[in-house]
Every structure is written in C-alpha cells, then in structure tokens.
Amino acid sequence: MEKTLFEKNVDILRQTAGKWIDKRLVLLTAAQFAAKQELIDGKEFTAVTDKLKKAVSIFSPLRTITFPITGLLMMKKGNKDTLINDLLEQYETLRSAGLYSSPYTYIAAFLLNPATKPERIKNIYDEMKRYHVFLTSSEDYPAAVIMANRPESAEKLVSASEEYYRFLSQNGFRKGNDLQFLANMLVMNGMFQKKTARLVLSAKQELENNGLKTKATHYPALGVIALSGKPKESAEIALKLKASPVLNWSKDMAIVLASIFTSQTIIDSSAGLTATLQAMVQAQQAVVAASAAGAVSAASSSGS
C-alpha cells in the first residue's frame, strides 16, 4: 500500500468534488485508485461527472451517486461515453424486470453482466424477500445482480446465503441489513461452506486482537478480508490508516479501506478469486455510496 498516493488522491478528490461530498466516498474512491497504483486525473473525473449529470434528469437517483459512479466508470476500460450509455441501458433493463428506481439500481446496473437475464435477478431478489421480508430492499439489488452470475437456482443461492446468515448470527454477528449483505457477498464465491464462514470469524478476531473494533458496517469488509486470506496484513494496514491525518474524523473507515488494499494484491496476482473479489469490493462500495446518498437526501429534506 502506497499511503502517500492514497493521500494525494484524497486531496485531488476534495478539490474536484468540493466539501459537500460525503467523506466516506472520497476515501473509498481514493483508496481504489491508490490500490491500483493510479493517481486520479481530476479534470477527467470532473468531465465524467458532468457527462453523467447531463445524461439524466435532475430528479434521477443517479444524481445522488454521480461521485462514486464516476470513480467506478473511470476504473473501467473503454470510451466513457459508451460506458455511460451502457449504464443507462442496463438500468432500464433492470427496471423492465420490476426493480424499483433507486441509487442501488444504478449501481446494480453498473455491476450487471449483459448476458444475465433480468428476470433471474428479480427471482433472486424475491427469494431473498421470502426469507427476510422486512430486511430486503433495493439495497440488495447489487448483491442479487452479482449472485445471478452463478449457475445455481435462485432457491439454492438464497438458501446458501441464509445458512451463512444463521451461522454468523449464532457466532457473534448482529442480525440486520449488514449481515444479510455479507451473507449474500459470500455466496458470490460459492455455496455455503463452514470453512469460509470460519474465515470470516477469524478475520474479525484478528482485527479485534489488534485493537480494531469491528461494527456491523464493517461486515462486508470482513468478507473481502476473509476471502483475500490476509487478515494479518489487513490489520496492519488498518492500523496505519487510522494513524493517518486523512482519517482524523473517519477512523471507522480504516477497516473498509484496508480490505480494498489487501484484496487488490490478490486481484493483481490473477488468482481464481479475482472476479469474485472485484465484485465484492464494488458491491461494498454500493452500500457505502447509497447509504451516504440517503443521508444527504435526509439532511436536504429536513432542511427544506
């Protein structure tokens, strides 16, 4: 991890996005570029953001997440105008399958494999809702999209997720949206295995042994760290990040950012987990991005 590059990216994004962007999104996007050893082009970032805004109406949910979507698009190879058009088309594909309009729907559209049938995604989502009618919401769209890439039936996929949910909740994890998201993420790597579930427990224990308190918001990051197989390295990176002045008011983000840096070493090695880890990191960003968007919307509503 090149911390100085991370800090440079944070500075560039602050100058580009202004003070109104949620700091969590700035840190997350800066880390993703730094993990790839890339310095962000501030002018290009602004240009892509402007193109996204012009592509939709002022009432579109995409307007609330243009910052993280810009970051994701910039890390993707290809013409940015084409990528934006693809994003909008894939969003409409998901809407045609019965998914509601939301910031999560746009992030799900970014993650969508064009070869995946939208009806299959809706089936997986409906199956999730059968198990957790009150927990399941548009927040689960990105996970449903990625789970749909697997060959198993919707019933088998969601049943496996439920096994992870129950196992982890019986071993100290708090029930709720964050745990459901973690369980769904683990299924992206395959059907339920106790070995995988125990890797998550070990990752949590390793972080806590190093004085890093884990919260429900860290659950997705624990999944990434567990599958990366480097909990010790993750703990070391998280401790270094906590000591950085960049995280003075966002120390809870240290574990999330550490998971990005750790997973990138696996992705760079072209290991078998590459596609899964990339999807998990992007899905993790979906949760942070949309929750930040929700907080901004709530603040705007209360102030009007």
Buried (B, 14 or more C-beta within 10 A) or exposed (E): BEBEBBBBBBBBBBEBBEEEBBBBBBBBBBBBBBBEEEEBBBEEBBBBBEBBBEBBEEEBBBBBBBBBBBBBBBBEEEEBEEBBEBBBEBBEBBBEBEBEBBBBBBBBBBBBEEEBEBEBBBBBBBBBBEBBEEBBBBBBBBBBBBBBBBEBEBEBBBBBBBBBBBBBBEEEBEBEBBBBBBBBBBBBBEBBBEEBBEBBBBBBEBBEEBEBEBEBBBBBBBBBBBBBBBBBBBBBBBBBBBEBEBBEEBBBBBBBBBBBBBBBBBBEEEEEBBEBBBBBBBBBBBBBBBBBBBEBEEEEEEEE
